[in-house]
Amino acid sequence: MEFQAGGNGSGGGDQDGPNSRKGRKVYNRHTPQQIQRLESFFKDCPHPDETQRRQLGRELGLESRQIKFWFQNKRTQTKTQHERADNGALRQENERIQCENLAIREALKNVICPSCGGPPFGEEERQRNIEKLQIENAQLKEEHEKVTNLLAKYIGKPITQIHSLPPALGPSLDMPSATFPSQETGGGLPGPALSLNLPPVDVCDPYQFKGFPDMEKTLMTETAAAAMDELMRLLRVNEPFWIRSVNNEKYVLQRDSYDRIFPKANRFKTSSARIESSKESSVVAMSGMQLVDMFLDPDKYMDLFPTIITKASTIQVLETGLTGSRSGSLQLMYEQMHILSPLVAPREFYFLRYCQQVEIGMWVIVDVSYDYSKEGQPDSSFRFWKLPSGCMIEDLPDGCSKVTWAEHVEVDDKSLTHRLYRDLVSGSLAFGAERIVGTLQRMCERLTYLANDNTPTRDLAGVISLPEGRRSIMKLGHRMVKDFCGVLSMSGKLDFPQLSEVDNSGVRFSIRKSTEPGQPDGMIVSAASSLWLPLQCQTVFDFIRDEKMRTQWDVLSNGNPVHEIAHIATGIHPGNRTSIIQPFVPSENNMLMLQESCVEPLGGLVVYAPIDIPAINTAIRGEESGKIPILPSGFIVSGDGRPDSGAGCASHGNIMGSGGSLLTVAFQVLVCGPTAQNQQLNMETVATVNTLISSTVQKIKIALNCSG
């Protein structure tokens, strides 16, 4: 029914006469049934087209133009309602933030000193400290000018390469001692070393000393100091930060408590990103000071973790620390961590490593990622970010030390990890604190055995009679393991996907031309394959390392037996040993096999390499074994990381679960020497290596009754 505008819209406008209606608009008031039908249609289609409007008009007895206007008005009304609701929500959020701001302001009025728990400095005491620092800074500047003039007089020209002193209120006023560069330190200036309170100066090579600008060094120092404060709190207390995992009873961070006390934005914004956290402690057979020195030396650091750290280097030493304790040492470092399978991408970090001696016989070393932009930096380094992580080292009376380690990283590597290893990697087992501490414990034990003249040795032929010879063999075995672990990342790899099965990754290849010392010269093919086996990790490891079982998987032995001539214990566990094995191959009577096996929390490792008798005799006599060429192959066994199985062969003495294990088989083959006429690698050679590794995998599955 139509009504005219005016009055109450009840039709009273007819009494005004025709002239009163002239120029007025005629409005339409719809019935409840019409409105109900229009509302229902609006929910499904707020923008009807001309055909739909005509159809509605016929149903409701309205014109198409009326339908059009109704929908326009309805859309405007809906938009207004939504805006009103949004404004109300924003107003409430604003009020909440204002309340929080007021609460924070009130809390700041009652802050306490984080060091002593007392009230903060008053304004007068703060002013006195500032004046004291300014006086000390003026004295240091005066001393700096004197030494600068002394240096200028000594070398006969002005010194323009010396960095300015830090500002008076900088994070630290401790100035490292420096000496005149000599031939031993890479400088060209002869003369005696003088102890000067100056940063290190190389007057002959200004580009070498250029380093980072002062502002960035200050930022690095502040970043490291904040990370040290956070790590010390994480290491010294369990609750509320750490809780026991329901899966394996290991410590993991309680995220709510951590985020409340250390709020920070996530590094990665993707849905696949995750946080890994773990904490572990153990006693290791090495003094605290020795551990600190090894952690701050990248080469020794790699030696401590040969199955975890495949690359490490110091980019720049920012602070050398105090002589004797290394307290205050700060350096920017790079490391590459690996799980020893080409199916898992290595983790690369650029990080600050900061050492602080918190009391006599106790050190804390913290690692925290740092944005280090460098041309050619690999993209994968941006997939991993190290939050404050590291260890507390406490000296014990017996020459040992207690190490408490916390590992805390943010990662986004799901697309880089093969499905076989995702359970293991995502559960903080592959790169967690338990694996790091367990490896450190084993390597410290190995170094103790290396230094001991009475290390247990089983020598059937009486060939290793000298302690120097035993040490040389152990060092050769260690280098063999490091070389083997270093090739498993397989950069520039080739895949044979046709061999991939449900529980098998297929075979992956890497080809390189070797000219490095300690390796045979020529073209080397590396091949690796990983597979899942429905057996305990310990069962697979014991089968692989038992020389009596070798004929069941070693394709090159042609079924001939081998026997162990001698072995040297490298730890308490019977699986930790270096062995000399003699294969029975009539055509190769001048060849022996050096084998190294070890057990870690993640699993077990067996590495071996052929070595001729003259070369191994060199090591047995105690001579330098670093140049003996070896080309190792081997096996890595680990738990599969699934909830019903354990992570490794012997995690701190426990064999966990009864689930499956992951086995990686890796071979290296020298396909042609440096003097070969044709060094081009053809597919026939690759196919031969592929057949070798595929046959080995199949033999292992048959021997372990896993071929079904």
C-alpha positions, 0 to 999 in steps of 0.5 A: 500500500502506498502512502503520501509524505506528510502527517503520520503517513496515514493518508490524511494528506488527501484533505489538503487538496491537490495543491498541497501535494504538488512538489512532494515526493511519494514514499513507499512503506512496505508490508512486513511480509515484503520486508521479510522476503527482502531481508532474506534475499539480502543475506544471500545476495546484497547486490541483485542484478536487473533480472533478480530485481524484476523477479522480486518485484513480481513476487512482492508486487513492487517495481524494479526501481523500488527494489533497487532503492531498497537494496541501496538503502539497506547496504548503506544502513548495514555499512553504518552499523558495522562502522558503529560496531568497529568504533565501539570496539576500537574505543574499548581497546583504546581504553584498555591500552590507556589503563595498561599505560597507567599501570606501567607508569605506576609500576615504574615508580616502584622499580627495584635494582635488578642486581641487588633487589634494592631501590634504584639510584636517586637523582643525586647518586645518579648525578655523582656516577655521571660526574665520576664517569666523565672524569674517568673519560677525560683521563682516558682521552688524555692518556689516548692523546699521549699514546697517539703522539708516542706512536706517531713519533715511533713510526715517523708519521701521524696516526690516522687509523686509530678509532675514537674512544667510546662516549662517556656513557657507553655500555663499557669503559673497559679498553682492551690492551694492544701491542705493536703488530709483529711478524707473528700477528701479521703486521710488518712493524718490528720491535718489542711489544708494549702494553697500551690501553688502545684498540688493536691497530695495524698501521700497515693494513688499514682495511684489515682494521676497518671492521664495523663502525662504532655505532654498530659495535655499540649495538652488538655489545648491547645485544650481547649484554641483553642476551647474557642477562636473559640466558642467565635467568633461563639457566639458573631457574626452572619454574616458571620458565621450564616445564617437563614435556609430557612426551619425553620428560625433558625440559621445554620452555613454558611459552606464556611465562617466557613471553610475559617476561621477555616479550619480543616479536617473532622473526618469521611470520609464516604458519610453518614457523616454530620455536624449539627449546630444550635444556640439559645438564651433565658433568664432562671430563674437562676443566671449565677454563679449557672448555671456555678456550675451546668454545672461543676458538672456531677450530677447536669448537668444531673438534668438540662437536664433529657430528654437529658443527660442520663449519665454524669461523670467527668473522671478527673479534670485538673484545678479547676479554681478560687474560686468563679468564676470557671474561668479556670476550665478544666475537661475531661468528658463523656456524653450520649445524647438521643432522648428518643426512642430505635430506635435512637442510643444514642450519646456518647462523651468524651470531654473537658469542659473549663470554662472562665469568660470573664468579670464580670457577663459573662462566656463562657463554651466550650465543644470539643471532645477529643481522649480518648482511654480507654479499653472497650470504646464503638464503637458507641462513634466514630460515633459522634464528638463534634466540639467547642460547648457550651454557653455564660452566661450573668447575668441579674439584676433580678437574671436571666441570658441570655444563648446563645448556639451553638451546632456543631457536626459531626456525622455518624449515618444513619445506627443507626437511624430508618427510622421513626426518620431520618428526625427529627435527620438529621435536627439538631432538635433532638440534636440541640441548640433549644432543649437544651436551651428550656429544660434548660429554663423549668428546671430552671423554675421548680427549681424556683417553687421547691424553692418557698413556694407559688407554684400554687397547686390544691389539691382537697382532701387537702392532700398536706398541707406542702411546704416540702411535695410539694417539696418532691412530685416534687423531686419524680416526677423528679426522676421518669422522670430520671429513665424513660429516662434512660431505653429507650436506651435499651442496649441488646434489643430484637425485635419483628419484626413481628409487624413492619408496615410502620408507626410502629417500632414493639416492642422492649424489654430489660430485666434486674435484678434490685438491685438499690435503688429507684427501685423494686428488681427483674426481670424487662422487659422494652418494647417500641414501636414507631409509626407515627401518622398523627396528630399535636404533641400538639393534641397527647400530650393533649390526653395522659395527660388528665386523662379523656381520660385515659380510652380510652388507659389504658388497665389495667384500664378496662374502669374504670375512674380515677380522679386527687386528686391533682397536682403541677405546675412545670412551666408556661405552663399548661402541666408542672405539677406533678399529683397524680391520683386515679384509680378506681380499686376495687382490688387495693384500696391501690394504687395511680398513680404519673404522671409527664408531661412536654412540651419541644421544641422537644415535650411532655412527660408523665411519670407515676408510681403506688405508694402505699398510705403509700409510697406517704404519706411519701413524702407528710409529707416532708420526704426523698423520694429517697428510695421510689421504683417506676417503671415508664412507659410513653409516648414521643411525638415529631414532625416528623421533616418533612418540612411541620410539626413542630419539637415539641409541643410548641417550645418557644410558637409556634406550628409549621405546621400541619404535623405528630408526633412520639409517643413512648410508653414504659412500665416497668413490674416487672415480678418476685421479688427477692425471687421468686423460678424461676427467669428465664424469659420465652417467655410467660412473654415476650408475655404478655408484648408484648400484653399489649403494642400492645393493648395500641398502637392500642387503641390510634390509634383507639381513635385518628381515626388513625387506618386506 
